[in-house]
Amino acid sequence: MNSLIGPFFRYSNAPRHGSQNTPRCRVGMATGPAQPHEARQSADRGFSHERSCATCAKPKTPKRLQGSQLKYETLRRHKDTLRIIFENLPVGVMVADVEGKLLFSNPAAEKILAASATKANPAVWDGPYGWYLPDQNTLLAAEQLPLARAIHGEEFSDELIFVRSPQQPSGIFISVSGRALRSIMGLTGGVVIFHDVTEQQRSLQTNVLLTQVVEQIGDCVVLTDKQGIIQYVNPAFELITGYSRDEALGKTPRILNSGRQDAGFYRQLWSQILSGRPFQGTFVNRKKSGEPYWVEQTITPIHDEAGNLTYFFSVTHDVTELRKSQEQELQLRLRAKCNSASMPRHQPCPAST
């Protein structure tokens, strides 16, 4: 009898985990080689010890609670990931609710617009923070501001805006895109994304200004590649030479060769400009009509940032009228000199008595 109830007696009267008055599972203790008969039978039937032993069984979290915790943890990690991404974007990001309250602005936005601007209510951005059209003079009204337009459901891309503030009195140009934020409940706010394009815009303005100067200058302007192929001519070139732009592009300046300069002249010219030195000279060219004309020409080699020769920039001034005037003046002087030499000298008047 003792051999049958002994194991059960020892198991049921052993102290429990953490207490001397509670039974402890011999299998859980693993203090002896012997294993309770009930535990062995459970293991033999394919059940784990924790499932078959009430003493070692762990409390279980309700499945509904586990699901809620998992969903919350997933959302938290997703939010943290998005924040890290937005905070490290090289472009400015600003988000506002439907009331116009600023909810979020990343470090790039604060750097581009100055921190004080990103902390102000968008409704006052038409005041001290000065958002203008690209002409830098027309101030945008409050309802025309990018974030206000996004909040009201408008979507736009890559619009150029000039921003001037106390922190940036000279102003900057930004390229802005915006759209509304919506949920199943409807419109919830708006977001704008922008980046600083001041350098590009200043460069573009400079290029436009230079183009206007070159287009309106009265001298012939020709740009060729390093092989001498014409890439650009200005309107003055068309007016003076008689060649249209389409006729000149893809050709070389040989179309203007009058034949009055020998081959040695052009060898020296090319040797000089290919060595990187500018050329200046006065010589005769020929128009499309065949009419010769005198020019003063300056050819300047153009190099890229690496120092490689890329283009030749030529400015030619028509000095035909000046040469004619100089020749006429010279002829008049020679004629006057000849006339003076051929006329008899006047005898001095006799002295009066």
SULJO-V538926 format. One record per backbone hydrogen bond with DSSP energy under -1.0 kcal/mol. NH is the residue of the N-H (numbers start at 1). CO is the residue of the C=O. Records with the same first field share a line. If there is no record, write none. Layout:
NH=CO / CO
This chain:
5=1
6=2
9=5
10=6
11=7
12=8
13=9
19=16
29=25
30=26
40=36
41=37
42=38
43=39
44=40
45=41
46=43
47=42
52=48
53=49
57=53
66=62
67=63
68=64
69=65
70=66
71=67
72=68
73=69
74=70
75=71
76=72
77=73
78=74
79=75
80=76
81=77
82=78
83=79
84=80
85=81
86=82
87=83
92=194
94=192
95=104
96=190
97=101
100=97
103=95
104=95
106=93
110=106
111=107
112=108
113=109
114=110
117=114
118=114
119=115
124=121
125=122
127=124
130=127
132=162
133=138
136=133
140=131
144=141
145=142
149=145
150=146
151=147
152=148
153=150
154=149
156=178
159=176
161=174
162=132
163=172
164=130
165=168
171=168
172=163
174=161
175=195
176=159
177=193
178=156
179=191
181=189
183=186
186=183
188=181
189=181
190=96
191=179
192=94
193=177
194=92
195=175
197=173
201=197
202=198
203=199
204=200
205=201
206=202
207=203
208=204
209=205
210=206
211=207
212=208
213=209
214=210
215=211
216=212
217=213
220=316
222=314
223=232
224=312
225=229
228=225
230=251
231=223
232=223
234=221
238=234
239=235
240=236
241=237
242=238
248=244
249=245
250=230
251=248
255=252
256=253
257=254
266=262
267=263
268=264
269=265
270=266
271=267
272=268
273=269
274=270
276=273
277=272
279=299
281=297
283=295
285=293
286=256
287=291
288=241
290=287
293=285
295=283
296=317
297=281
298=315
299=279
300=313
302=311
304=308
307=304
310=302
311=302
312=224
313=300
314=222
315=298
316=220
317=296
319=294
323=319
324=320
325=321
326=322
327=323
328=324
329=325
330=326
331=327
332=328
333=329
334=330
335=331
336=332
337=333
338=334
339=335
340=336
341=337
342=338
343=339
